[in-house]
Amino acid sequence: MNKLNDIKIAVSISPEKSKFSPLLFAGDIYKGISTASELGYDGVEISIRDSDLINKQEIISLFEKFNIKALSIATGQSYFTDGYCFSSPDKENREYALKRMKGHADFASILNCGLVVGGILGNVREKFGKASDIEKRIIDSFYKFAEYAKQKSVKIFFEPINLYLTYFICTLDEGAEFIKTFGSFNNIELLPDTHHMHMEEKSAVKSLKKHIKLINYIHFSDSNRQAPGFGNIDFTNIVITLKKEKFKGIISFEILPVPDDYKAAMQAINHTKKLIQNIRA
Protein backbone atom coordinates (compact mmCIF):
# COMPACT_ATOMS: atom_id res chain seq x y z
CA MET A 1 0.00 0.00 0.00
CA ASN A 2 1.17 3.52 -0.82
CA LYS A 3 1.61 5.85 2.18
CA LEU A 4 2.80 9.32 1.19
CA ASN A 5 2.51 11.70 4.13
CA ASP A 6 -1.04 10.49 4.82
CA ILE A 7 -2.15 11.20 1.25
CA LYS A 8 -4.05 8.33 -0.35
CA ILE A 9 -3.96 7.81 -4.11
CA ALA A 10 -6.82 6.35 -6.15
CA VAL A 11 -7.80 5.83 -9.78
CA SER A 12 -11.27 6.02 -11.29
CA ILE A 13 -12.49 2.75 -12.85
CA SER A 14 -15.88 1.34 -13.83
CA PRO A 15 -17.55 -2.08 -13.91
CA GLU A 16 -19.16 -1.28 -17.26
CA LYS A 17 -18.49 0.62 -20.47
CA SER A 18 -19.57 4.22 -20.25
CA LYS A 19 -20.33 7.25 -22.40
CA PHE A 20 -18.39 9.15 -19.73
CA SER A 21 -14.90 8.58 -21.07
CA PRO A 22 -12.30 9.63 -18.44
CA LEU A 23 -12.32 6.20 -16.81
CA LEU A 24 -9.80 3.38 -16.87
CA PHE A 25 -10.58 -0.31 -17.42
CA ALA A 26 -14.25 0.54 -18.07
CA GLY A 27 -16.12 -2.73 -18.39
CA ASP A 28 -13.39 -4.83 -16.77
CA ILE A 29 -13.68 -4.41 -13.01
CA TYR A 30 -11.34 -7.34 -12.32
CA LYS A 31 -8.55 -5.77 -14.38
CA GLY A 32 -9.18 -2.35 -12.88
CA ILE A 33 -8.95 -3.48 -9.27
CA SER A 34 -6.09 -5.91 -9.83
CA THR A 35 -4.03 -3.34 -11.75
CA ALA A 36 -4.64 -0.65 -9.12
CA SER A 37 -3.33 -3.07 -6.50
CA GLU A 38 -0.36 -4.06 -8.65
CA LEU A 39 0.68 -0.43 -9.24
CA GLY A 40 0.52 0.48 -5.56
CA TYR A 41 -2.69 2.48 -5.39
CA ASP A 42 -4.33 2.87 -1.99
CA GLY A 43 -7.77 2.41 -3.49
CA VAL A 44 -10.10 3.11 -6.37
CA GLU A 45 -12.87 5.50 -7.23
CA ILE A 46 -15.51 3.23 -8.73
CA SER A 47 -17.81 4.93 -11.22
CA ILE A 48 -21.24 3.28 -11.23
CA ARG A 49 -24.28 3.95 -13.40
CA ASP A 50 -26.82 2.07 -11.26
CA SER A 51 -25.79 0.48 -7.98
CA ASP A 52 -28.90 -1.71 -7.99
CA LEU A 53 -27.81 -3.48 -11.19
CA ILE A 54 -24.20 -4.42 -10.39
CA ASN A 55 -22.87 -7.54 -8.72
CA LYS A 56 -21.98 -5.99 -5.36
CA GLN A 57 -20.65 -9.18 -3.84
CA GLU A 58 -18.29 -9.75 -6.76
CA ILE A 59 -16.86 -6.26 -6.35
CA ILE A 60 -16.51 -6.64 -2.58
CA SER A 61 -14.75 -9.98 -3.12
CA LEU A 62 -12.30 -8.38 -5.55
CA PHE A 63 -11.43 -5.69 -3.03
CA GLU A 64 -10.72 -8.40 -0.47
CA LYS A 65 -8.78 -10.55 -2.94
CA PHE A 66 -6.44 -7.73 -3.98
CA ASN A 67 -6.26 -6.06 -0.56
CA ILE A 68 -7.41 -2.69 -1.80
CA LYS A 69 -10.31 -0.39 -0.90
CA ALA A 70 -13.01 1.65 -2.53
CA LEU A 71 -12.27 5.27 -1.58
CA SER A 72 -15.35 6.65 -3.31
CA ILE A 73 -18.21 5.93 -5.68
CA ALA A 74 -18.54 8.36 -8.60
CA THR A 75 -22.16 9.00 -9.56
CA GLY A 76 -22.04 11.03 -12.79
CA GLN A 77 -23.03 8.19 -15.10
CA SER A 78 -26.63 8.43 -13.88
CA TYR A 79 -26.78 11.73 -15.77
CA PHE A 80 -24.12 11.45 -18.48
CA THR A 81 -25.33 8.01 -19.61
CA ASP A 82 -29.01 7.91 -18.66
CA GLY A 83 -30.00 11.58 -18.37
CA TYR A 84 -31.39 11.52 -14.83
CA CYS A 85 -30.70 14.74 -12.94
CA PHE A 86 -31.86 16.96 -10.10
CA SER A 87 -32.58 19.92 -12.38
CA SER A 88 -34.99 18.16 -14.73
CA PRO A 89 -38.41 19.82 -15.13
CA ASP A 90 -39.85 16.30 -15.20
CA LYS A 91 -40.74 15.15 -11.67
CA GLU A 92 -40.41 11.47 -12.54
CA ASN A 93 -36.90 12.07 -13.89
CA ARG A 94 -35.87 13.85 -10.66
CA GLU A 95 -37.37 11.12 -8.53
CA TYR A 96 -35.46 8.48 -10.48
CA ALA A 97 -32.26 10.51 -10.09
CA LEU A 98 -32.86 10.59 -6.33
CA LYS A 99 -33.51 6.85 -6.30
CA ARG A 100 -30.20 6.26 -8.11
CA MET A 101 -28.34 8.45 -5.63
CA LYS A 102 -29.88 6.68 -2.66
CA GLY A 103 -28.80 3.38 -4.19
CA HIS A 104 -25.24 4.71 -4.50
CA ALA A 105 -25.38 5.85 -0.86
CA ASP A 106 -26.48 2.37 0.20
CA PHE A 107 -23.50 0.77 -1.53
CA ALA A 108 -21.10 3.46 -0.28
CA SER A 109 -22.27 2.68 3.24
CA ILE A 110 -21.41 -0.99 2.71
CA LEU A 111 -17.99 -0.11 1.26
CA ASN A 112 -17.38 2.55 3.93
CA CYS A 113 -16.52 5.19 1.33
CA GLY A 114 -17.81 8.54 0.10
CA LEU A 115 -19.73 9.69 -2.98
CA VAL A 116 -18.38 11.93 -5.75
CA VAL A 117 -21.27 14.18 -6.79
CA GLY A 118 -21.47 16.81 -9.53
CA GLY A 119 -22.96 15.72 -12.82
CA ILE A 120 -26.25 14.60 -11.24
CA LEU A 121 -27.26 18.27 -11.05
CA GLY A 122 -27.57 18.27 -14.85
CA ASN A 123 -26.56 20.67 -17.60
CA VAL A 124 -27.94 23.91 -16.13
CA ARG A 125 -27.44 26.97 -18.31
CA GLU A 126 -27.47 29.63 -15.60
CA LYS A 127 -25.44 30.52 -12.52
CA PHE A 128 -26.21 29.52 -8.96
CA GLY A 129 -27.82 32.30 -6.93
CA LYS A 130 -30.87 33.08 -9.05
CA ALA A 131 -34.24 32.39 -7.47
CA SER A 132 -35.30 30.17 -10.34
CA ASP A 133 -37.42 27.05 -10.58
CA ILE A 134 -34.30 25.16 -11.69
CA GLU A 135 -32.39 26.13 -8.56
CA LYS A 136 -35.33 25.23 -6.35
CA ARG A 137 -35.60 21.79 -7.96
CA ILE A 138 -31.89 21.15 -7.46
CA ILE A 139 -31.85 22.28 -3.84
CA ASP A 140 -34.94 20.25 -3.01
CA SER A 141 -33.55 17.04 -4.56
CA PHE A 142 -30.04 17.58 -3.20
CA TYR A 143 -31.39 18.17 0.30
CA LYS A 144 -33.28 14.87 0.23
CA PHE A 145 -30.20 13.08 -1.06
CA ALA A 146 -27.81 14.69 1.44
CA GLU A 147 -30.16 13.89 4.31
CA TYR A 148 -30.31 10.23 3.23
CA ALA A 149 -26.53 10.05 2.83
CA LYS A 150 -26.07 11.52 6.31
CA GLN A 151 -28.37 8.87 7.76
CA LYS A 152 -26.13 6.28 6.11
CA SER A 153 -22.97 8.01 7.47
CA VAL A 154 -21.81 8.62 3.90
CA LYS A 155 -19.71 11.65 2.99
CA ILE A 156 -20.50 13.69 -0.14
CA PHE A 157 -17.62 15.10 -2.20
CA PHE A 158 -19.21 17.89 -4.24
CA GLU A 159 -17.44 18.68 -7.52
CA PRO A 160 -17.78 21.96 -9.47
CA ILE A 161 -17.50 21.28 -13.21
CA ASN A 162 -16.63 23.42 -16.22
CA LEU A 163 -18.95 25.64 -18.24
CA TYR A 164 -19.04 23.26 -21.20
CA LEU A 165 -21.02 20.89 -18.99
CA THR A 166 -22.96 23.42 -16.91
CA TYR A 167 -23.16 27.15 -16.16
CA PHE A 168 -24.50 26.43 -12.69
CA ILE A 169 -21.51 25.78 -10.40
CA CYS A 170 -18.13 25.95 -12.14
CA THR A 171 -15.69 27.34 -9.55
CA LEU A 172 -14.66 26.45 -6.01
CA ASP A 173 -16.18 29.73 -4.80
CA GLU A 174 -19.53 28.75 -6.29
CA GLY A 175 -19.20 25.22 -4.95
CA ALA A 176 -18.49 26.49 -1.44
CA GLU A 177 -21.51 28.80 -1.69
CA PHE A 178 -23.70 25.88 -2.76
CA ILE A 179 -22.51 23.79 0.21
CA LYS A 180 -23.43 26.66 2.57
CA THR A 181 -27.02 26.20 1.41
CA PHE A 182 -26.98 22.90 3.29
CA GLY A 183 -25.38 24.27 6.44
CA SER A 184 -27.28 21.85 8.68
CA PHE A 185 -25.33 18.95 7.16
CA ASN A 186 -21.76 18.09 8.12
CA ASN A 187 -21.25 15.39 5.47
CA ILE A 188 -20.68 17.63 2.41
CA GLU A 189 -17.18 18.64 1.30
CA LEU A 190 -15.71 20.34 -1.77
CA LEU A 191 -13.98 18.30 -4.48
CA PRO A 192 -11.68 20.30 -6.79
CA ASP A 193 -10.83 18.79 -10.17
CA THR A 194 -7.63 20.14 -11.74
CA HIS A 195 -9.01 19.73 -15.27
CA HIS A 196 -12.06 21.87 -14.49
CA MET A 197 -10.00 24.30 -12.41
CA HIS A 198 -7.61 24.81 -15.32
CA MET A 199 -10.55 26.23 -17.29
CA GLU A 200 -12.44 28.02 -14.54
CA GLU A 201 -10.14 29.33 -11.81
CA LYS A 202 -8.00 32.45 -12.14
CA SER A 203 -5.48 30.71 -9.89
CA ALA A 204 -5.84 27.06 -8.93
CA VAL A 205 -3.32 27.52 -6.13
CA LYS A 206 -5.14 30.50 -4.59
CA SER A 207 -8.50 28.73 -4.85
CA LEU A 208 -7.14 25.62 -3.15
CA LYS A 209 -5.66 27.70 -0.33
CA LYS A 210 -8.89 29.64 0.12
CA HIS A 211 -11.08 26.56 0.44
CA ILE A 212 -8.65 23.98 1.86
CA LYS A 213 -10.73 23.47 5.04
CA LEU A 214 -13.53 22.09 2.85
CA ILE A 215 -11.23 19.82 0.82
CA ASN A 216 -10.30 16.23 1.61
CA TYR A 217 -10.58 14.82 -1.90
CA ILE A 218 -9.19 16.11 -5.20
CA HIS A 219 -9.24 14.91 -8.80
CA PHE A 220 -5.97 15.06 -10.69
CA SER A 221 -6.23 15.11 -14.47
CA ASP A 222 -4.24 17.20 -16.89
CA SER A 223 -5.48 19.97 -19.20
CA ASN A 224 -6.26 17.39 -21.92
CA ARG A 225 -7.94 14.97 -19.45
CA GLN A 226 -4.94 12.67 -19.61
CA ALA A 227 -2.73 11.57 -16.73
CA PRO A 228 -0.74 14.26 -14.89
CA GLY A 229 2.38 15.04 -16.89
CA PHE A 230 0.77 14.64 -20.31
CA GLY A 231 -0.71 18.17 -20.49
CA ASN A 232 0.25 21.64 -19.35
CA ILE A 233 -1.13 21.95 -15.80
CA ASP A 234 1.50 22.90 -13.21
CA PHE A 235 1.09 20.00 -10.80
CA THR A 236 4.30 20.90 -9.02
CA ASN A 237 2.77 24.06 -7.55
CA ILE A 238 -0.49 22.25 -6.81
CA VAL A 239 1.34 19.56 -4.83
CA ILE A 240 3.46 22.21 -3.07
CA THR A 241 0.24 23.95 -2.04
CA LEU A 242 -1.40 20.76 -0.80
CA LYS A 243 1.65 19.86 1.26
CA LYS A 244 1.98 23.37 2.71
CA GLU A 245 -1.68 23.25 3.69
CA LYS A 246 -1.11 19.81 5.30
CA PHE A 247 -3.58 18.07 3.00
CA LYS A 248 -4.14 14.51 4.23
CA GLY A 249 -6.92 13.40 1.96
CA ILE A 250 -7.36 11.55 -1.33
CA ILE A 251 -5.91 12.29 -4.76
CA SER A 252 -7.87 10.41 -7.41
CA PHE A 253 -7.13 10.24 -11.14
CA GLU A 254 -10.18 10.69 -13.38
CA ILE A 255 -8.38 10.38 -16.70
CA LEU A 256 -8.63 9.14 -20.27
CA PRO A 257 -7.15 5.73 -21.15
CA VAL A 258 -4.37 7.30 -23.24
CA PRO A 259 -2.19 5.77 -24.60
CA ASP A 260 -3.97 2.82 -22.95
CA ASP A 261 -5.52 1.95 -19.60
CA TYR A 262 -2.45 0.41 -17.99
CA LYS A 263 0.05 3.04 -19.14
CA ALA A 264 -2.27 5.87 -18.09
CA ALA A 265 -2.69 4.36 -14.61
CA MET A 266 1.06 3.84 -14.30
CA GLN A 267 1.96 7.34 -15.55
CA ALA A 268 -0.52 8.96 -13.18
CA ILE A 269 0.69 7.32 -10.00
CA ASN A 270 4.40 7.42 -10.85
CA HIS A 271 4.35 11.10 -11.80
CA THR A 272 2.33 12.11 -8.73
CA LYS A 273 4.26 9.96 -6.25
CA LYS A 274 7.50 11.48 -7.51
CA LEU A 275 6.15 14.99 -6.98
CA ILE A 276 4.91 14.21 -3.48
CA GLN A 277 8.14 12.48 -2.45
CA ASN A 278 10.44 15.15 -3.88
CA ILE A 279 8.63 18.24 -2.62
CA ARG A 280 9.20 19.37 0.92
CA ALA A 281 6.70 21.91 2.17
Secondary structure, 3 states (H helix, E strand, C coil): CCCECCEEEEEEECCCCCCCCCCECCCCHHHHHHHHHHCCCCEEEEECCCCCCCCHHHHHHHHHHCCCEEEEEECCHHHHCCCCCCCCCCHHHHHHHHHHHHHHHHHHHHHCCEEEECHHHCCCCCCCCCCCHHHHHHHHHHHHHHHHHHHCCCCEEECCCCCCCCCCCCCHHHHHHHHHCCCCCCCEEECCEHHHHHHHCCCHHHHHHHHHHHECEEEECCCCCCCCCCCCCCHHHHHHHHHHCCCCCEEEECCCCCCCHHHHHHHHHHHHHHHHHHCCC
